[in-house]
């Protein structure tokens, strides 16, 4: 990579759909979900260090309640490279503030990348090739590059990016101008998108020169960028909660998409374990499990000495952690967030959040 990439890991999320393993003080990015012994945050840092050239070039932005946990998970991260938001305001303020701080240290021409802390990447070599291509596009085209994921089924849970004009190939990978962004479509629309071959899933990963995004934010979100330039982190109480997609990517003419093939999963809920972990006896078993006529299920325990016993179950998720047990049909895992609201309303159960 001719110019180093300065990666910024977005590590402020909650990952509520992984309750009860994910809690306020132990969010999804702190979890190890594949039995590797490395948390999602640590795995993200590991793969980005290979392109950053060392800890001095790696940054993390997180929220105040879990900042101490980030320091514990990443003890080699320089203290000045950890940006702590006093409150979560979605990705637009995070990207804007992170870019400002990186530019102060590395200069306006620094190539910055933003990466969620809780994704899974399958092929490190292909990932690094894609990032080299994205850096080259960002420099050569003055582009804001978003990494698109080639869809393999008509998902209604992801945003979609439509490829416009073909620009060139970098590192053997095609690059396109972005025609439009579409938020989570219904299934029929998603199927139509796939049939055209022109759409990618929006991965939430962006690469650009700092000066390019700072300039575009001054055009499309002057209140946001000016507040952060004037006050830094002290501007947060007055900032609106907005995504970078809505704030900038859907408006800028500098958006480019690089369709990627490096094996990707955003690990949205417990069902993702079926895509990460090999099945055993027809189930995903990350627990001591004794089952009779149980198939297609996901079983997880944070205590290796505890046993989960099942009889005659199919397509369920069972998770044991501390004093909490979750039992849910695999088709209803999206409703875990609704249950957390019920827990929040009960003072006796709030300690389980």
N, C-alpha and C positions, 0 to 999 in steps of 0.2 A: 504494500500500500504506500504510494508515493507520499501522500500526506496522511498523518495519523488521524484516525477518527476519535473524537472525544465523546464517548458514550455517557448518557445520563439515564440511569435506571429509575423508572417511575415506580415507587414502592410505597404508595400511600393507600392502596386499596384494602378492602375488608375481606372479600371472599366469603360472604355470608352463606353461600350455598354449600360450603364445606363444613358447616356446623354439624356436629358439636366439636370437631377437631379444630376448626377455625374459631377463635374467640377474639374479643377486643384487644387483648394483650398478646395474642398469638394469631395474627391474621394469616390468610392463605399463603402469602409469600414466604412465611417462616416455616412452612410445613414441608416435610419430605413425603411425597405421595407414591413414589415408585420403589421404595426399599433401598435406594442407593446410598442413604446416609447423608445426602446433601439436600438442603432445603431448596425450594424454587428460587429464592433470592440468591443463594450461594451459587447455584448452577448457572443463573443468568450472569452473575459476575465472572464466573470461571470462563464462560465462552466469550464474553466481551473483552476480558483482559488480553486475550490472544490478538485482538486487533487494536486495542488501545495502547499497547506497548508498556503497560505497567500501571500500578495503582495511582500514580500522580495524575494520570489522564482519565481516570474513571470517577464518575460522580453519581450520587444518589440523591433523589429528592423524596421526602417522606413526610408523614404527619407527626405532630408533636407527641401524641400518646404512645407511638411505637418507635420513636427515634432511638431510645436506649436499646431496644431490641435489635435495631439495624446495626448499631455499633457493636453489639455482642456477636451478631452473625458475621459481620465483616470487620474484624479487628484491624486489618491492614489498610483500611480506607482512611486516607488523610482526613483529619477533623474538618478542615476547610472545604472538603469536597462533599460534605453531607449538608444538604439544604433542608431545613425543617420548616414546613408550613404550619402556622398556628392553627389553621382550620382547613379542611378540604374544600376546594373550590372547583373541582374537576380539572381537566387537562389543560385548558387554555392558560390560566395563571401559572400552572406548573411549568409548561413549556416556555412561556414568556420569561418568567423569573429565572429559570434554569439557563436559558440562552444568554440573558444579561450577565449572569454571574460567570458563565464560561467565557464569554467575550472579554470580561475584565481581566481574567487570568491568562487566556490563550490568544486574545486578539480577535478582531472582527472577522478575520478571514478563516478562523477555526471552523472545521467541519464538525458539526454537532449531530449526534443521533440520540433519539429518545426511544426507550425500549421498556415495555411493561416487565415487571419483576416476576410475573407469575405464569409465564408461558413455557411450553415444552418445545424444544427444537431437536429434531432427530439426526440431522447430518451436519456435523460441525464444519467439514470441509466445504460443503455446498453453501453453508451459511456465511463463511468467511469470503467465499467468491462473490456472493451476492452483495455483501457489504462493501467489498472493493469496487464493485460495479456502481453501487449507489454513491460512494464518495466521488468517483469519477464523473458521474452524471451531475451531481451537485455542483462540482467545480466548473465543468465544461459548459453546462447549459444554464448556469445560475438558477438551478432548480430546487424546489422543495420535493424531495423524493419520498414517496410512500411505498412501502413494501406490500405488494398484494399477494395473496395466497391463492393459488389455483384451486378452485372449488371442486370437490369430488361428489357432492350431493347438494340438493337444493335447500340449504339451511335457511331457516327463518330467524336465526339468532344472531347473524352477523350483518354488518353493513356491507354494501357492495360498491366497487369502483369500476366504472366503465372505461375501457381503453379507447382513446381517440387516435389522433395521428401517430403513426409509427415514427420514432425519432432516429434511432440508431441501435447498434448493439454494443454493449460494454461487457467485457469478460465473457463474450459469447452469449449474453443474455439480452433479449429484446427490451427496449424501453419505449414507453408511450406517453404522450400527453394525456392528462386526465380529461375525459369528456364530462363526467358527472359522478357525484357520490349519491348513493341511495341508501337510506336507513333501512333497517330490518324489514324486508318485504314479506308478503304472504307467500304461501308455498307455490301457488301457481305462477306468481311473478318471478320467484326465485328459479323455478324450472325453466321459464322463458329465458332468463338471464343466462343460465348454463347452456342452453341450446345454441346461443349465438357465439359462444367461445370468446366473447369480448369482455367478460366480467371477472373480477377477482374479489375475494373477501378482503375486507379492510382489517389489516393486522394490528393497526395502532402503532406501527413503527415508522419513524420519520427520520430522514437524514438531509442536512442542508448546511450551507455556510451561515454563520451567525448573522452576518450583516444582511443577508437576504431576508431572513425571517423577521429581524428587527425592523427592516424597512417596510415589509408587507404589513406587519402589525401596526405600524404608524399610519398606514393607509386605511386599514380595515378595522382596527380596534385601538384608536388613539387614546381613549380614556384608560384602557387597561395598561398599555405599554408606558404611557406617560406617568401614571400613578406609580408603577413599579420602578421606573427610572428615577423618579423624584424621592420616593420613600422606601424603596426596597421592600423587605418583608413586612414592614410596618403598614404597607398599603393594603394588606390582606383583608382587614375587617370591612373595607369599603368596596371590595371587588365582587363582581357578579360571578355566580357559579355557571360556567360555560365550558363546553368541550372545545378542543382545538379544531375539530372538524367543522363545527358550526361557526366558530369565530373566524377561522382563516381558510381552511382547506377547501370549503365549498365556495369560496369567493375569489381566491387568488387565481391568476392566470399562469402561475409558475408551478402548478402541481403536476408532477410526473409520477407514473406508476411503473414499478419494476416487478412483474409477476415472478414469484419465487417458488422454488421447488426444493426446500430443504427439510421437509417434514415438520409440521407445525400443529400445535393444538393450544387453544387458549385455556384449557382445563376449566371449563365453565362450571361444572358441578361433579358430583360423585361418579356419574356415568363415564367420565373421562378415563377413569382407571381401567376400563375395559380396553381402551386404546393404548394404554401404557404398559400394562402388566399381563403376563401370560396367564391363561386360565388354568385352573387345577380342578379336576372333577367337575368341569363345566361351570365353575365359578371363579371369580377373582377373590383370592383368599390372602389378605394381609392381616391375618389373625389366626389363632389356634381355633380351628373350626371342625366340629363333628356334625356331619349332616346326613340325614336320611331323606332320600327323594327330594333333594333341593338342587335346583339348577338355575343357570342364568343370573345368579345373584352376586352381589358385591359385599364382602364382609371385611371389616377393618376394626382393629382394636389397638389402642395406644399402649396397652399393657400386655406384654407377650405372655404373661402368666395366666391371663384370663381366657376362658374358653367360651365360644359362642356355639350353642347347640341349636340346630334347626331341623324341623320335620315337615316335609311336604310343601316347601315354599318354592316359588318361581318368580324371577324378575323383581327381586326386592334388594334394597340396600339396608344393611345393618351396620351401625357404627357405634362403638363403645369408647367413651373417653371420660375418665374420672367418674363423676356422679351422673353423667348424662348418657342416655342411649337413644339413638335415632333408628326408627324402623319406618321405611317409606318405599312405596312402589317406585320402580325406576322411572315410570312416566310422570311422577309427581315431584321430582326433585326440585323443580323450579319453585315449588310452593314452600320450600324451607324458609325463605325470607318472610313469608306470611306468618309462620309459626314463631319466628323470632320476635315479631311485633307482639304476639300474645305473651311471650316470656317477659318482654320489656314492660308490659302492663301489670305484671304480677311481682310485687316487691320481694316475695319469697324466692322467686326464680331468677331474679335479675343477675345473680352471681354466676349464672350459667351462660351469660352472654359473652 
